[in-house]
Amino acid sequence: MQVCLEAVHDAGRLTLGYFGTGVEVDLKADDSPVTIADVRAEELIRSRLETAFPEHGIVGEEHGVTREGATHRWYIDPIDGTKSFMRGVPLYAVLLGLEIEGEVVVGAAYFPALDEMVHAVRGAGTRLNGRPCRVRGTTDVSRAMVGFTDAASFEKHGRGDAWRRVMAATYHRPGWSDAYGHALVATGRLEAMLDPVLNAHDAAPFGVILPEAGGYFGDFAGNPGIHAPEGMSTTAALLPTMLGLIAG
């Protein structure tokens, strides 16, 4: 955990050197943005992991896979929320999670511009800036707040009807979330976060952060884990209701 925390913190401080400076943005093949800050932050984290755990595998958004068959695999998203980052919106994150034989056991999400660190170790609970945190205890979905990133993505990925049902049933639906929405659920500030398109590197730390905070992270069908093409964070109390709304 200490290596993980130091790596994401130092990578996050590196990104702040570019934040709000009008850094040049390139577009990848899938039309997603990337900056020099993404690349250098991942290089910093990879260097730390290679030094500390030379036998571990690494999966990074910008530099791909190292030691693909390893039982211990680190997933890196050097900047989750690059669209926020490039517009000077402080809700971006540096994400790092360790998966051992298919189960995430260590994870950290650092939000450099907010100086918020959410992290968890399996069996030891979730912490926000060093203090224990838990999901919210809401039981009435009509009072729930649900985060999302891009409203159009629900329609694009075949989840438009599900999203409309969720909107109709809940109290408030703040956007521009990315990883921050999942962190808000884990720390009791939202009841749910829905993302209809997700990669493992976007999700890795939340595979341990949410369960350790008393919540759920997994797909829209109720299967926990980080390898589905979609992701939902929610509380244990509201999980059956959220699954019902999505299924229709």
N, C-alpha and C positions, 0 to 999 in steps of 0.2 A: 504494500500500500504506500509506503513512504516513497519508493521510486516512482510510482504512478503519480502521486500528488506533486512531487517536485517537478516531474516532467511536464505535466499539464500546466502547472503554474508558470514555469519558466517559458514555455512555448506561448502561453497567453500574454505574458509581459512582452515577449518579442512582437506579437501581433499588434500591440498597442503603439509600437513605433510607427506603424503604417496606418493605424486607424484615424480616419478623419483628415487624411493628407491628400485625398484625391488619387490614391494609388491606381496604377494602370490595371485594367481588367481584361483578361482574355476569356474566350469562350471555348469550352471543350466540345467534343463531337456531339454530346447530348444537349448542347445549348446551355449548360450550366456554367456559371462564372468561376474563374480561378484567378488568384493574384499571387504575387511573389510572397506575400505573407503566409498563404496556405502552404506553399512549397517549403519555405524555410522553417515553419513551425513543425511540419511533419519530419523534416530532416533532423531537427533538434530532438524530437521525441524518439525517433528511430535510433539515433546515436546513443541516447541514454539506455534504451532497452537492449541494444546490442552489447553494450558494455556490461550491464548488470545480469542479463539473461541470454548469453550467446546461443543457447540451444533452443530458445523459444521461437515460434513462428510469429510473423508480423503481417498484418493485413492493413494497408493504408489506402486512403482514398486517392492520393496523388502518386504514390510510388509502388502500388500493387502489393504482391504477396512474396514473402520470404519464408523459406522452409515450410512449404505447403502442408506436408504431412505431420507436422509437429502436434503433439497432444496439447501443448500449451500455446495458445494463440492470442496475441494482442491485436485489438482493433483500434485504429487511429482515425479520427476525423479531425484534422488540424484546425479547420474553421467550419463548424456547422452553422449555417446561416450566412453564407458569403454574400447573399443579396442584401442582407441587413448590414453586414460589415462594409460593403462597398458604398452604401448610402449614408454611412455614419450613424446607423441605428445600433444602440449598445446591446442588443439582445442576441449576440452571437456567442458561440461556445467552442471550447477545445474539449474534445471527448476522447476518453481512453478506457478500454475495458479488457480484462483478461478472462478468456474462456478456457476451461480445462475439461477436455473430453466432453464438449458440448454444453457445459454449464458455466455461465458467467459467475465468477467468484469475487472479483475486485472491479470496481468501476469508479470513475471520477468525471464530473462535468464541471468545467471552470468557465465562468463568464467574466472575462478580463475587464471589460469596460464597467461592470457592476461590482467587481471584486467579490463575487459569490462563488464559493466552492461547495458542490454537493457531491458526497462520496459515500461509498458503502463497501463493506467486506461481508461476505456470506457469514451469517451467524452473529454478526456484531452490530447490526442496525445501520441506519442511515444518518448522516450528519450534514448540517448546513453550517459552514464556517466553524466547524468543530463542535457544534451543539446538536444533540439528538433531535431528530424531526420525524414527524409522522404524517400520513395522509389525513385528510379532513374527515370528520365523522358524519357528514351529511347523509341522510337516509331518504330524503324526498328529492327526486330528480327535478322537480319543478323549481327547486332552489339551487340547482347545480350550475356552476360556471364551467364551460367547455372551451378549450383552446383549439386553434387550428392555425395553419400557416397560409394556405392559398385556397380560398373558397372554390375557385374554378377547378382545382385538382380533383375534387370529389366527382364531379360530372365526367371529367376526362378519364378517370379510372373506374368508371362504372358504379360509383357510390353516391350518385346524386340523390336518389330517393332516400337512402339511408341518412344522408346528411340533413335532408329536409325534415325527416322525422325527429332527428336529434334536436334540430333548431326549434321545432314546434314544442318539444317536451321540456326544454331547459330554460333557465332564467336569463343567462347572459353568455355571449359567445365572442370573447375577445380574440383577435387575430395577431398576425406577425409574431408567431411563437417559435417555430423550429424547435430545437432542443430545449429552449427555455420553458415551453409549455409542459413538457414531461417533468422537468425539474419542479415546476410550480405544483404539479399534482403531488409529487413526492414530499414536498415541504408544506402541504396543507393549504395552498393558496388557490388552487383550482380543484375541481372534482374530476375532470377528465381532459385528455388531450387526444385528438384523432389525427392521424396522418395516413392518407390512403396510398402513399407510395414512400417506401423506406428501404434503405440498404442496411446490412449488418453494421457497418462502421458508423451509421447514423444512430444506431440503437444500442450498441454494446453496453455502455455503463448502466443503462436503464434496466437491463436484464437482471441486475442485482440491486440497484438503487430502489426501484419500486417495491419488489417483494420485501426487502428489509425495512421499508417504511410502512409496511402493512397494506400494500396495494398490489396492483396487477400490471404487468407489461407483457403484451403479446399481440396476436393477430385479432381480427374482427370476429373470429369464430370462437374465441375463448381458449386458444392454445397459447400458453406462455412461451416466451423465447424471443430471439432476436433475428431469426432467419426467414421470417415471412416477408412478402413484398409490401406489407403494410404494418402499421403499429398503433396501438392504443395503450395509453396509461389511464388507469382509473382506480377508484377505491374498491376494496373488497365488498363493501356494502352496496355499491351501485353497479358492480360488474354484471349481475344478472339483468338488471334493467337496461343497461347500455347494450348488452348483447341482443336483447329482445328488440330494442329500437332499430339496431342495425339490420337484424334479420327480417324485420317487418312482420 
